[in-house]
Structure formats: structure tokens, C-alpha cells
Amino acid sequence: VLESTDMLKNFLPIFSANLIDGLTANKQKLQENIENSPVIVTLLTPKIGYLKSAELFKESLKTGKTIRELVVSKELMSNKEIDSLFK
């Protein structure tokens, strides 16, 4: 057990220096992933209701449009209002 602990203790600084230090998030890709994820439906539900959110999700799957695009095009919410849901 002590030998394993020593190995781990020696490994962690190397792991950190070579794989973690300098690692940054791709904010644009993260935003894209969120917008194309069903999670946005959960955020919209209190504002536009469960049924409308479910409809939009199904339409998004059929059309390939993002839920944001559908919400804005149907004038249910503005881009600014949708942005505020993520804060």
C-alpha cells in the first residue's frame, strides 16, 4: 500500500505538468454543445411550459435546427432572454 502511495505521489506532478497545466476550455464549442443539447429544454420549461418545450425539442430533432433558433423564430423568447437562462 505504501509503495502504491509513493508511486501515485511521484506520478501526480508529472501528470499535472504534462496533461493538465495550460489546459483551457473551448468556450465556443461548449456553448455549441449546450445549444444542441436537450438541457436547454429544461431551462426553457419554467418560461414556456413543458408541452411547448417538448414540442420544440421534437421539432429540433426533425428539422436539425437548434432549440434557440426555433424559440426565437416563433417569438417565444428573444436571444437576450435565452442568454439570461445560462447565467
N, CA, C and O atoms as a CHARMM CRD file, in Angstrom:
* protein
*
  348
    1    1 VAL  N      0.83500  -1.19300   0.00000 PROA 1      0.00000
    2    1 VAL  CA     0.00000   0.00000   0.00000 PROA 1      0.00000
    3    1 VAL  C      0.87600   1.25100   0.00000 PROA 1      0.00000
    4    1 VAL  O      0.62100   2.19100  -0.75300 PROA 1      0.00000
    5    2 LEU  N      1.90400   1.26400   0.84000 PROA 2      0.00000
    6    2 LEU  CA     2.79100   2.43000   0.89300 PROA 2      0.00000
    7    2 LEU  C      3.53400   2.62900  -0.42400 PROA 2      0.00000
    8    2 LEU  O      3.76200   3.76100  -0.85200 PROA 2      0.00000
    9    3 GLU  N      3.90400   1.53600  -1.05500 PROA 3      0.00000
   10    3 GLU  CA     4.59000   1.62200  -2.34400 PROA 3      0.00000
   11    3 GLU  C      3.66600   2.23800  -3.39600 PROA 3      0.00000
   12    3 GLU  O      4.10400   3.05300  -4.20900 PROA 3      0.00000
   13    4 SER  N      2.41300   1.85600  -3.38100 PROA 4      0.00000
   14    4 SER  CA     1.43000   2.42200  -4.31300 PROA 4      0.00000
   15    4 SER  C      1.22800   3.90400  -4.05500 PROA 4      0.00000
   16    4 SER  O      1.08700   4.69200  -4.99100 PROA 4      0.00000
   17    5 THR  N      1.21400   4.27800  -2.79700 PROA 5      0.00000
   18    5 THR  CA     1.05700   5.68900  -2.42800 PROA 5      0.00000
   19    5 THR  C      2.24800   6.49500  -2.92400 PROA 5      0.00000
   20    5 THR  O      2.07900   7.59800  -3.44300 PROA 5      0.00000
   21    6 ASP  N      3.45000   5.95200  -2.76700 PROA 6      0.00000
   22    6 ASP  CA     4.65100   6.64000  -3.25000 PROA 6      0.00000
   23    6 ASP  C      4.62700   6.78700  -4.77200 PROA 6      0.00000
   24    6 ASP  O      4.98200   7.83800  -5.30500 PROA 6      0.00000
   25    7 MET  N      4.21100   5.73900  -5.46000 PROA 7      0.00000
   26    7 MET  CA     4.13000   5.80000  -6.92400 PROA 7      0.00000
   27    7 MET  C      3.13700   6.87600  -7.35900 PROA 7      0.00000
   28    7 MET  O      3.40600   7.63600  -8.28900 PROA 7      0.00000
   29    8 LEU  N      2.01400   6.93600  -6.69700 PROA 8      0.00000
   30    8 LEU  CA     1.00000   7.93600  -7.01500 PROA 8      0.00000
   31    8 LEU  C      1.52100   9.33700  -6.72700 PROA 8      0.00000
   32    8 LEU  O      1.30700  10.26100  -7.51300 PROA 8      0.00000
   33    9 LYS  N      2.20300   9.49000  -5.60600 PROA 9      0.00000
   34    9 LYS  CA     2.77200  10.78600  -5.22000 PROA 9      0.00000
   35    9 LYS  C      3.77400  11.26100  -6.27300 PROA 9      0.00000
   36    9 LYS  O      3.82300  12.45200  -6.58200 PROA 9      0.00000
   37   10 ASN  N      4.55800  10.36100  -6.81600 PROA 10     0.00000
   38   10 ASN  CA     5.54500  10.71800  -7.83800 PROA 10     0.00000
   39   10 ASN  C      4.89800  10.95500  -9.20500 PROA 10     0.00000
   40   10 ASN  O      5.40000  11.74500 -10.00400 PROA 10     0.00000
   41   11 PHE  N      3.81800  10.29000  -9.46000 PROA 11     0.00000
   42   11 PHE  CA     3.14000  10.37900 -10.74900 PROA 11     0.00000
   43   11 PHE  C      2.34500  11.67600 -10.90800 PROA 11     0.00000
   44   11 PHE  O      2.31700  12.25700 -11.99200 PROA 11     0.00000
   45   12 LEU  N      1.70900  12.12400  -9.84500 PROA 12     0.00000
   46   12 LEU  CA     0.80200  13.27400  -9.94500 PROA 12     0.00000
   47   12 LEU  C      1.46300  14.54900 -10.46600 PROA 12     0.00000
   48   12 LEU  O      0.87300  15.20500 -11.32400 PROA 12     0.00000
   49   13 PRO  N      2.64900  14.94000 -10.00300 PROA 13     0.00000
   50   13 PRO  CA     3.26100  16.15600 -10.56800 PROA 13     0.00000
   51   13 PRO  C      3.57300  16.02200 -12.06400 PROA 13     0.00000
   52   13 PRO  O      3.43000  16.98800 -12.81400 PROA 13     0.00000
   53   14 ILE  N      3.99200  14.84600 -12.49300 PROA 14     0.00000
   54   14 ILE  CA     4.28600  14.61900 -13.91000 PROA 14     0.00000
   55   14 ILE  C      2.99500  14.69900 -14.72500 PROA 14     0.00000
   56   14 ILE  O      2.94700  15.33700 -15.77700 PROA 14     0.00000
   57   15 PHE  N      1.96900  14.05100 -14.23000 PROA 15     0.00000
   58   15 PHE  CA     0.66000  14.07900 -14.88700 PROA 15     0.00000
   59   15 PHE  C      0.16400  15.51200 -15.01200 PROA 15     0.00000
   60   15 PHE  O     -0.29000  15.93500 -16.07500 PROA 15     0.00000
   61   16 SER  N      0.25700  16.24200 -13.92800 PROA 16     0.00000
   62   16 SER  CA    -0.21100  17.62400 -13.91300 PROA 16     0.00000
   63   16 SER  C      0.57700  18.48100 -14.90000 PROA 16     0.00000
   64   16 SER  O     -0.01400  19.22500 -15.68300 PROA 16     0.00000
   65   17 ALA  N      1.89100  18.38300 -14.86900 PROA 17     0.00000
   66   17 ALA  CA     2.74000  19.21400 -15.72600 PROA 17     0.00000
   67   17 ALA  C      2.53700  18.90500 -17.20500 PROA 17     0.00000
   68   17 ALA  O      2.56600  19.81400 -18.03500 PROA 17     0.00000
   69   18 ASN  N      2.33500  17.65200 -17.53900 PROA 18     0.00000
   70   18 ASN  CA     2.25600  17.26500 -18.94800 PROA 18     0.00000
   71   18 ASN  C      0.84800  17.24300 -19.52900 PROA 18     0.00000
   72   18 ASN  O      0.68400  17.33600 -20.74500 PROA 18     0.00000
   73   19 LEU  N     -0.15900  17.12300 -18.69200 PROA 19     0.00000
   74   19 LEU  CA    -1.50900  16.96500 -19.22700 PROA 19     0.00000
   75   19 LEU  C     -2.52300  18.00200 -18.75100 PROA 19     0.00000
   76   19 LEU  O     -3.50700  18.25600 -19.44600 PROA 19     0.00000
   77   20 ILE  N     -2.31100  18.59000 -17.61100 PROA 20     0.00000
   78   20 ILE  CA    -3.33300  19.48600 -17.07000 PROA 20     0.00000
   79   20 ILE  C     -2.93400  20.95200 -17.18400 PROA 20     0.00000
   80   20 ILE  O     -3.75600  21.78600 -17.56500 PROA 20     0.00000
   81   21 ASP  N     -1.68000  21.27800 -16.85900 PROA 21     0.00000
   82   21 ASP  CA    -1.23300  22.67200 -16.91800 PROA 21     0.00000
   83   21 ASP  C     -1.43000  23.23100 -18.32300 PROA 21     0.00000
   84   21 ASP  O     -1.04500  22.60100 -19.30700 PROA 21     0.00000
   85   22 GLY  N     -2.02300  24.39900 -18.41200 PROA 22     0.00000
   86   22 GLY  CA    -2.25000  25.04300 -19.69500 PROA 22     0.00000
   87   22 GLY  C     -3.51000  24.58800 -20.41100 PROA 22     0.00000
   88   22 GLY  O     -3.83300  25.09700 -21.48500 PROA 22     0.00000
   89   23 LEU  N     -4.21100  23.65200 -19.83700 PROA 23     0.00000
   90   23 LEU  CA    -5.44800  23.16100 -20.44000 PROA 23     0.00000
   91   23 LEU  C     -6.52700  24.23900 -20.31600 PROA 23     0.00000
   92   23 LEU  O     -6.76100  24.76800 -19.22900 PROA 23     0.00000
   93   24 THR  N     -7.17700  24.56000 -21.42500 PROA 24     0.00000
   94   24 THR  CA    -8.24200  25.57000 -21.39200 PROA 24     0.00000
   95   24 THR  C     -9.48700  25.02500 -22.08300 PROA 24     0.00000
   96   24 THR  O     -9.41300  24.12700 -22.92200 PROA 24     0.00000
   97   25 ALA  N    -10.60700  25.57800 -21.71700 PROA 25     0.00000
   98   25 ALA  CA   -11.88300  25.16200 -22.30400 PROA 25     0.00000
   99   25 ALA  C    -12.11300  25.90900 -23.61200 PROA 25     0.00000
  100   25 ALA  O    -11.76400  27.08300 -23.73100 PROA 25     0.00000
  101   26 ASN  N    -12.68900  25.24100 -24.57300 PROA 26     0.00000
  102   26 ASN  CA   -13.08800  25.85500 -25.82700 PROA 26     0.00000
  103   26 ASN  C    -14.51700  26.36500 -25.61400 PROA 26     0.00000
  104   26 ASN  O    -15.48500  25.62400 -25.78600 PROA 26     0.00000
  105   27 LYS  N    -14.63200  27.64200 -25.23600 PROA 27     0.00000
  106   27 LYS  CA   -15.93200  28.20600 -24.85700 PROA 27     0.00000
  107   27 LYS  C    -16.95000  28.15800 -25.99400 PROA 27     0.00000
  108   27 LYS  O    -18.13600  27.92200 -25.76200 PROA 27     0.00000
  109   28 GLN  N    -16.48600  28.38000 -27.21200 PROA 28     0.00000
  110   28 GLN  CA   -17.40700  28.34800 -28.35300 PROA 28     0.00000
  111   28 GLN  C    -17.98000  26.94200 -28.53300 PROA 28     0.00000
  112   28 GLN  O    -19.17600  26.78400 -28.77400 PROA 28     0.00000
  113   29 LYS  N    -17.13400  25.93000 -28.41600 PROA 29     0.00000
  114   29 LYS  CA   -17.58800  24.54700 -28.56800 PROA 29     0.00000
  115   29 LYS  C    -18.52000  24.16100 -27.41900 PROA 29     0.00000
  116   29 LYS  O    -19.50800  23.45700 -27.62700 PROA 29     0.00000
  117   30 LEU  N    -18.20600  24.62000 -26.21200 PROA 30     0.00000
  118   30 LEU  CA   -19.07900  24.34000 -25.06800 PROA 30     0.00000
  119   30 LEU  C    -20.46300  24.93900 -25.27900 PROA 30     0.00000
  120   30 LEU  O    -21.47400  24.28200 -25.03000 PROA 30     0.00000
  121   31 GLN  N    -20.50900  26.18700 -25.73900 PROA 31     0.00000
  122   31 GLN  CA   -21.78700  26.85300 -25.99600 PROA 31     0.00000
  123   31 GLN  C    -22.56800  26.10200 -27.07000 PROA 31     0.00000
  124   31 GLN  O    -23.77900  25.90900 -26.95800 PROA 31     0.00000
  125   32 GLU  N    -21.85500  25.68300 -28.11000 PROA 32     0.00000
  126   32 GLU  CA   -22.47800  24.91800 -29.19300 PROA 32     0.00000
  127   32 GLU  C    -23.07700  23.61100 -28.65800 PROA 32     0.00000
  128   32 GLU  O    -24.20200  23.24600 -29.00000 PROA 32     0.00000
  129   33 ASN  N    -22.31800  22.92600 -27.82700 PROA 33     0.00000
  130   33 ASN  CA   -22.79500  21.66200 -27.25100 PROA 33     0.00000
  131   33 ASN  C    -24.03900  21.87200 -26.39800 PROA 33     0.00000
  132   33 ASN  O    -24.97100  21.06900 -26.44600 PROA 33     0.00000
  133   34 ILE  N    -24.05600  22.94400 -25.62300 PROA 34     0.00000
  134   34 ILE  CA   -25.21800  23.23700 -24.77800 PROA 34     0.00000
  135   34 ILE  C    -26.44100  23.52500 -25.64700 PROA 34     0.00000
  136   34 ILE  O    -27.53700  23.03100 -25.38500 PROA 34     0.00000
  137   35 GLU  N    -26.23200  24.33100 -26.67900 PROA 35     0.00000
  138   35 GLU  CA   -27.35400  24.72600 -27.53300 PROA 35     0.00000
  139   35 GLU  C    -27.92500  23.55500 -28.32500 PROA 35     0.00000
  140   35 GLU  O    -29.09100  23.58200 -28.72100 PROA 35     0.00000
  141   36 ASN  N    -27.11700  22.53800 -28.55500 PROA 36     0.00000
  142   36 ASN  CA   -27.58600  21.37100 -29.29900 PROA 36     0.00000
  143   36 ASN  C    -27.95100  20.22300 -28.37600 PROA 36     0.00000
  144   36 ASN  O    -28.13900  19.09000 -28.81800 PROA 36     0.00000
  145   37 SER  N    -28.04900  20.52500 -27.10400 PROA 37     0.00000
  146   37 SER  CA   -28.34500  19.50800 -26.10100 PROA 37     0.00000
  147   37 SER  C    -29.77000  19.68700 -25.57600 PROA 37     0.00000
  148   37 SER  O    -30.29200  20.80200 -25.56400 PROA 37     0.00000
  149   38 PRO  N    -30.38900  18.60800 -25.15000 PROA 38     0.00000
  150   38 PRO  CA   -31.72900  18.71400 -24.56600 PROA 38     0.00000
  151   38 PRO  C    -31.76000  19.51600 -23.26200 PROA 38     0.00000
  152   38 PRO  O    -32.83900  19.84500 -22.77100 PROA 38     0.00000
  153   39 VAL  N    -30.60000  19.83100 -22.69900 PROA 39     0.00000
  154   39 VAL  CA   -30.57100  20.56800 -21.43400 PROA 39     0.00000
  155   39 VAL  C    -31.26200  21.92700 -21.55900 PROA 39     0.00000
  156   39 VAL  O    -31.84100  22.41800 -20.59000 PROA 39     0.00000
  157   40 ILE  N    -31.20600  22.52900 -22.73300 PROA 40     0.00000
  158   40 ILE  CA   -31.84700  23.83300 -22.92100 PROA 40     0.00000
  159   40 ILE  C    -33.35900  23.73100 -22.72500 PROA 40     0.00000
  160   40 ILE  O    -33.99700  24.69400 -22.30000 PROA 40     0.00000
  161   41 VAL  N    -33.92700  22.57700 -23.03100 PROA 41     0.00000
  162   41 VAL  CA   -35.36400  22.36300 -22.83500 PROA 41     0.00000
  163   41 VAL  C    -35.70500  22.49400 -21.35200 PROA 41     0.00000
  164   41 VAL  O    -36.72200  23.08800 -20.99400 PROA 41     0.00000
  165   42 THR  N    -34.86300  21.94400 -20.50500 PROA 42     0.00000
  166   42 THR  CA   -35.07800  22.02900 -19.05700 PROA 42     0.00000
  167   42 THR  C    -35.06700  23.48000 -18.60000 PROA 42     0.00000
  168   42 THR  O    -35.85700  23.87300 -17.74200 PROA 42     0.00000
  169   43 LEU  N    -34.17200  24.27300 -19.17300 PROA 43     0.00000
  170   43 LEU  CA   -34.09700  25.68700 -18.80500 PROA 43     0.00000
  171   43 LEU  C    -35.30500  26.47400 -19.31100 PROA 43     0.00000
  172   43 LEU  O    -35.73500  27.43500 -18.67400 PROA 43     0.00000
  173   44 LEU  N    -35.84200  26.07100 -20.44100 PROA 44     0.00000
  174   44 LEU  CA   -36.98000  26.78600 -21.03100 PROA 44     0.00000
  175   44 LEU  C    -38.31400  26.44500 -20.38100 PROA 44     0.00000
  176   44 LEU  O    -39.23200  27.26600 -20.38100 PROA 44     0.00000
  177   45 THR  N    -38.42900  25.26100 -19.83500 PROA 45     0.00000
  178   45 THR  CA   -39.71500  24.77400 -19.32300 PROA 45     0.00000
  179   45 THR  C    -40.40100  25.73900 -18.35700 PROA 45     0.00000
  180   45 THR  O    -41.59900  25.97400 -18.51000 PROA 45     0.00000
  181   46 PRO  N    -39.70200  26.31100 -17.36600 PROA 46     0.00000
  182   46 PRO  CA   -40.40200  27.24900 -16.47500 PROA 46     0.00000
  183   46 PRO  C    -40.91800  28.50000 -17.19400 PROA 46     0.00000
  184   46 PRO  O    -41.87000  29.13200 -16.73600 PROA 46     0.00000
  185   47 LYS  N    -40.29300  28.85200 -18.31400 PROA 47     0.00000
  186   47 LYS  CA   -40.67800  30.07100 -19.03700 PROA 47     0.00000
  187   47 LYS  C    -41.79700  29.83700 -20.05000 PROA 47     0.00000
  188   47 LYS  O    -42.70500  30.65800 -20.17500 PROA 47     0.00000
  189   48 ILE  N    -41.73000  28.70800 -20.78000 PROA 48     0.00000
  190   48 ILE  CA   -42.70600  28.50000 -21.86200 PROA 48     0.00000
  191   48 ILE  C    -43.57700  27.26500 -21.65600 PROA 48     0.00000
  192   48 ILE  O    -44.47400  26.99700 -22.45600 PROA 48     0.00000
  193   49 GLY  N    -43.32100  26.52400 -20.60100 PROA 49     0.00000
  194   49 GLY  CA   -44.14500  25.36000 -20.28500 PROA 49     0.00000
  195   49 GLY  C    -43.58500  24.05900 -20.84200 PROA 49     0.00000
  196   49 GLY  O    -42.82700  24.04100 -21.81100 PROA 49     0.00000
  197   50 TYR  N    -43.98600  22.97700 -20.19700 PROA 50     0.00000
  198   50 TYR  CA   -43.47700  21.64800 -20.55200 PROA 50     0.00000
  199   50 TYR  C    -43.89200  21.22800 -21.95800 PROA 50     0.00000
  200   50 TYR  O    -43.06600  20.75900 -22.74100 PROA 50     0.00000
  201   51 LEU  N    -45.16900  21.39800 -22.27500 PROA 51     0.00000
  202   51 LEU  CA   -45.65600  20.93500 -23.58000 PROA 51     0.00000
  203   51 LEU  C    -44.97800  21.65500 -24.74100 PROA 51     0.00000
  204   51 LEU  O    -44.57500  21.02500 -25.71800 PROA 51     0.00000
  205   52 LYS  N    -44.85300  22.96700 -24.63200 PROA 52     0.00000
  206   52 LYS  CA   -44.21400  23.75000 -25.69300 PROA 52     0.00000
  207   52 LYS  C    -42.73500  23.37100 -25.79500 PROA 52     0.00000
  208   52 LYS  O    -42.20000  23.25800 -26.89800 PROA 52     0.00000
  209   53 SER  N    -42.07900  23.17600 -24.66100 PROA 53     0.00000
  210   53 SER  CA   -40.66900  22.77300 -24.66300 PROA 53     0.00000
  211   53 SER  C    -40.49200  21.42100 -25.34100 PROA 53     0.00000
  212   53 SER  O    -39.56900  21.23600 -26.13400 PROA 53     0.00000
  213   54 ALA  N    -41.37300  20.47900 -25.03200 PROA 54     0.00000
  214   54 ALA  CA   -41.30300  19.14500 -25.63500 PROA 54     0.00000
  215   54 ALA  C    -41.53700  19.22300 -27.14500 PROA 54     0.00000
  216   54 ALA  O    -40.85900  18.54500 -27.91700 PROA 54     0.00000
  217   55 GLU  N    -42.49500  20.04700 -27.56100 PROA 55     0.00000
  218   55 GLU  CA   -42.76500  20.25000 -28.99300 PROA 55     0.00000
  219   55 GLU  C    -41.52500  20.77300 -29.71200 PROA 55     0.00000
  220   55 GLU  O    -41.14900  20.29000 -30.78000 PROA 55     0.00000
  221   56 LEU  N    -40.90200  21.77200 -29.09200 PROA 56     0.00000
  222   56 LEU  CA   -39.71500  22.37500 -29.69600 PROA 56     0.00000
  223   56 LEU  C    -38.58100  21.36400 -29.80900 PROA 56     0.00000
  224   56 LEU  O    -37.85800  21.34000 -30.80500 PROA 56     0.00000
  225   57 PHE  N    -38.43200  20.53900 -28.79100 PROA 57     0.00000
  226   57 PHE  CA   -37.37800  19.52400 -28.82000 PROA 57     0.00000
  227   57 PHE  C    -37.61300  18.55000 -29.97100 PROA 57     0.00000
  228   57 PHE  O    -36.68600  18.22300 -30.71200 PROA 57     0.00000
  229   58 LYS  N    -38.84600  18.09200 -30.11800 PROA 58     0.00000
  230   58 LYS  CA   -39.17500  17.16200 -31.20700 PROA 58     0.00000
  231   58 LYS  C    -38.95000  17.81900 -32.57400 PROA 58     0.00000
  232   58 LYS  O    -38.41300  17.20000 -33.49300 PROA 58     0.00000
  233   59 GLU  N    -39.36600  19.07000 -32.68900 PROA 59     0.00000
  234   59 GLU  CA   -39.17900  19.79500 -33.94900 PROA 59     0.00000
  235   59 GLU  C    -37.69000  19.97500 -34.24900 PROA 59     0.00000
  236   59 GLU  O    -37.26400  19.87900 -35.40000 PROA 59     0.00000
  237   60 SER  N    -36.92100  20.23200 -33.22000 PROA 60     0.00000
  238   60 SER  CA   -35.47800  20.38100 -33.37400 PROA 60     0.00000
  239   60 SER  C    -34.85300  19.10100 -33.92400 PROA 60     0.00000
  240   60 SER  O    -33.98800  19.14900 -34.79800 PROA 60     0.00000
  241   61 LEU  N    -35.29400  17.97200 -33.41000 PROA 61     0.00000
  242   61 LEU  CA   -34.77900  16.68700 -33.89600 PROA 61     0.00000
  243   61 LEU  C    -35.14900  16.45400 -35.35800 PROA 61     0.00000
  244   61 LEU  O    -34.34600  15.93800 -36.13500 PROA 61     0.00000
  245   62 LYS  N    -36.37400  16.83900 -35.72800 PROA 62     0.00000
  246   62 LYS  CA   -36.84800  16.63200 -37.10300 PROA 62     0.00000
  247   62 LYS  C    -36.15300  17.55300 -38.09800 PROA 62     0.00000
  248   62 LYS  O    -35.76600  17.12500 -39.18600 PROA 62     0.00000
  249   63 THR  N    -35.99700  18.81400 -37.72100 PROA 63     0.00000
  250   63 THR  CA   -35.51300  19.82600 -38.66300 PROA 63     0.00000
  251   63 THR  C    -34.00700  20.04700 -38.62200 PROA 63     0.00000
  252   63 THR  O    -33.42600  20.54800 -39.58400 PROA 63     0.00000
  253   64 GLY  N    -33.37600  19.67900 -37.52100 PROA 64     0.00000
  254   64 GLY  CA   -31.94400  19.93600 -37.37500 PROA 64     0.00000
  255   64 GLY  C    -31.64200  21.34400 -36.89100 PROA 64     0.00000
  256   64 GLY  O    -30.47800  21.70900 -36.72200 PROA 64     0.00000
  257   65 LYS  N    -32.69100  22.14300 -36.66600 PROA 65     0.00000
  258   65 LYS  CA   -32.49400  23.49500 -36.13300 PROA 65     0.00000
  259   65 LYS  C    -32.25700  23.40300 -34.63200 PROA 65     0.00000
  260   65 LYS  O    -32.71000  22.46700 -33.97400 PROA 65     0.00000
  261   66 THR  N    -31.53400  24.39700 -34.09700 PROA 66     0.00000
  262   66 THR  CA   -31.34000  24.40700 -32.64900 PROA 66     0.00000
  263   66 THR  C    -32.63400  24.85500 -31.97900 PROA 66     0.00000
  264   66 THR  O    -33.48000  25.50100 -32.59800 PROA 66     0.00000
  265   67 ILE  N    -32.76900  24.51200 -30.73900 PROA 67     0.00000
  266   67 ILE  CA   -33.94600  24.92100 -29.97600 PROA 67     0.00000
  267   67 ILE  C    -33.98200  26.43800 -29.87400 PROA 67     0.00000
  268   67 ILE  O    -35.05300  27.04200 -29.92800 PROA 67     0.00000
  269   68 ARG  N    -32.80900  27.05800 -29.72700 PROA 68     0.00000
  270   68 ARG  CA   -32.73900  28.52400 -29.69000 PROA 68     0.00000
  271   68 ARG  C    -33.32800  29.10800 -30.97500 PROA 68     0.00000
  272   68 ARG  O    -34.14100  30.03000 -30.91800 PROA 68     0.00000
  273   69 GLU  N    -32.92900  28.58400 -32.12300 PROA 69     0.00000
  274   69 GLU  CA   -33.44100  29.08800 -33.40300 PROA 69     0.00000
  275   69 GLU  C    -34.95800  28.99000 -33.46100 PROA 69     0.00000
  276   69 GLU  O    -35.63200  29.91200 -33.91900 PROA 69     0.00000
  277   70 LEU  N    -35.48400  27.87900 -32.99800 PROA 70     0.00000
  278   70 LEU  CA   -36.93500  27.68400 -33.02300 PROA 70     0.00000
  279   70 LEU  C    -37.64600  28.64000 -32.06700 PROA 70     0.00000
  280   70 LEU  O    -38.66800  29.22900 -32.41800 PROA 70     0.00000
  281   71 VAL  N    -37.10800  28.79000 -30.87100 PROA 71     0.00000
  282   71 VAL  CA   -37.73000  29.67700 -29.87400 PROA 71     0.00000
  283   71 VAL  C    -37.77300  31.10500 -30.39300 PROA 71     0.00000
  284   71 VAL  O    -38.79600  31.78100 -30.28000 PROA 71     0.00000
  285   72 VAL  N    -36.66200  31.56500 -30.96200 PROA 72     0.00000
  286   72 VAL  CA   -36.59300  32.94100 -31.46600 PROA 72     0.00000
  287   72 VAL  C    -37.48500  33.10900 -32.69200 PROA 72     0.00000
  288   72 VAL  O    -38.19000  34.11200 -32.80500 PROA 72     0.00000
  289   73 SER  N    -37.46600  32.14400 -33.61200 PROA 73     0.00000
  290   73 SER  CA   -38.27900  32.27500 -34.83100 PROA 73     0.00000
  291   73 SER  C    -39.77300  32.26100 -34.52700 PROA 73     0.00000
  292   73 SER  O    -40.56200  32.86500 -35.25400 PROA 73     0.00000
  293   74 LYS  N    -40.16000  31.57800 -33.46000 PROA 74     0.00000
  294   74 LYS  CA   -41.57200  31.53800 -33.06200 PROA 74     0.00000
  295   74 LYS  C    -41.91900  32.67900 -32.10100 PROA 74     0.00000
  296   74 LYS  O    -43.04300  32.77600 -31.60800 PROA 74     0.00000
  297   75 GLU  N    -40.92800  33.53700 -31.84800 PROA 75     0.00000
  298   75 GLU  CA   -41.08000  34.71300 -30.98700 PROA 75     0.00000
  299   75 GLU  C    -41.56900  34.35900 -29.58400 PROA 75     0.00000
  300   75 GLU  O    -42.35100  35.09500 -28.98100 PROA 75     0.00000
  301   76 LEU  N    -41.09800  33.22700 -29.07700 PROA 76     0.00000
  302   76 LEU  CA   -41.44200  32.83000 -27.70900 PROA 76     0.00000
  303   76 LEU  C    -40.54300  33.54500 -26.70300 PROA 76     0.00000
  304   76 LEU  O    -40.96600  33.87700 -25.59600 PROA 76     0.00000
  305   77 MET  N    -39.30300  33.77500 -27.10700 PROA 77     0.00000
  306   77 MET  CA   -38.33000  34.49300 -26.28800 PROA 77     0.00000
  307   77 MET  C    -37.30800  35.11800 -27.23200 PROA 77     0.00000
  308   77 MET  O    -37.15700  34.69200 -28.37700 PROA 77     0.00000
  309   78 SER  N    -36.61000  36.13600 -26.73300 PROA 78     0.00000
  310   78 SER  CA   -35.54200  36.75000 -27.52600 PROA 78     0.00000
  311   78 SER  C    -34.21700  36.04400 -27.21700 PROA 78     0.00000
  312   78 SER  O    -34.11200  35.29400 -26.24700 PROA 78     0.00000
  313   79 ASN  N    -33.21800  36.29500 -28.05400 PROA 79     0.00000
  314   79 ASN  CA   -31.88500  35.74700 -27.79000 PROA 79     0.00000
  315   79 ASN  C    -31.36900  36.20000 -26.43000 PROA 79     0.00000
  316   79 ASN  O    -30.74600  35.43100 -25.69800 PROA 79     0.00000
  317   80 LYS  N    -31.63500  37.45100 -26.10900 PROA 80     0.00000
  318   80 LYS  CA   -31.17700  38.00300 -24.82700 PROA 80     0.00000
  319   80 LYS  C    -31.82400  37.25600 -23.65700 PROA 80     0.00000
  320   80 LYS  O    -31.15500  36.94500 -22.67200 PROA 80     0.00000
  321   81 GLU  N    -33.10900  36.97400 -23.76600 PROA 81     0.00000
  322   81 GLU  CA   -33.80900  36.23400 -22.70400 PROA 81     0.00000
  323   81 GLU  C    -33.25600  34.81100 -22.57000 PROA 81     0.00000
  324   81 GLU  O    -33.10400  34.29600 -21.46200 PROA 81     0.00000
  325   82 ILE  N    -32.96000  34.18900 -23.70500 PROA 82     0.00000
  326   82 ILE  CA   -32.38900  32.84000 -23.66500 PROA 82     0.00000
  327   82 ILE  C    -31.00400  32.88300 -23.03100 PROA 82     0.00000
  328   82 ILE  O    -30.66500  32.02800 -22.21300 PROA 82     0.00000
  329   83 ASP  N    -30.20000  33.88000 -23.41000 PROA 83     0.00000
  330   83 ASP  CA   -28.86400  34.02200 -22.81800 PROA 83     0.00000
  331   83 ASP  C    -28.93800  34.14300 -21.30400 PROA 83     0.00000
  332   83 ASP  O    -28.09200  33.60500 -20.59000 PROA 83     0.00000
  333   84 SER  N    -29.95200  34.85100 -20.81500 PROA 84     0.00000
  334   84 SER  CA   -30.07700  35.05100 -19.36200 PROA 84     0.00000
  335   84 SER  C    -30.34900  33.74200 -18.62300 PROA 84     0.00000
  336   84 SER  O    -30.08000  33.64900 -17.42600 PROA 84     0.00000
  337   85 LEU  N    -30.87300  32.73700 -19.30600 PROA 85     0.00000
  338   85 LEU  CA   -31.12800  31.44000 -18.67300 PROA 85     0.00000
  339   85 LEU  C    -29.83300  30.72300 -18.31400 PROA 85     0.00000
  340   85 LEU  O    -29.81200  29.89500 -17.40400 PROA 85     0.00000
  341   86 PHE  N    -28.76100  31.03600 -19.02300 PROA 86     0.00000
  342   86 PHE  CA   -27.48600  30.36700 -18.80600 PROA 86     0.00000
  343   86 PHE  C    -26.63500  31.03800 -17.73900 PROA 86     0.00000
  344   86 PHE  O    -25.53100  30.57600 -17.45000 PROA 86     0.00000
  345   87 LYS  N    -27.12700  32.11300 -17.15500 PROA 87     0.00000
  346   87 LYS  CA   -26.32800  32.84600 -16.15300 PROA 87     0.00000
  347   87 LYS  C    -26.78800  32.55200 -14.75700 PROA 87     0.00000
  348   87 LYS  O    -26.22800  33.08200 -13.79800 PROA 87     0.00000
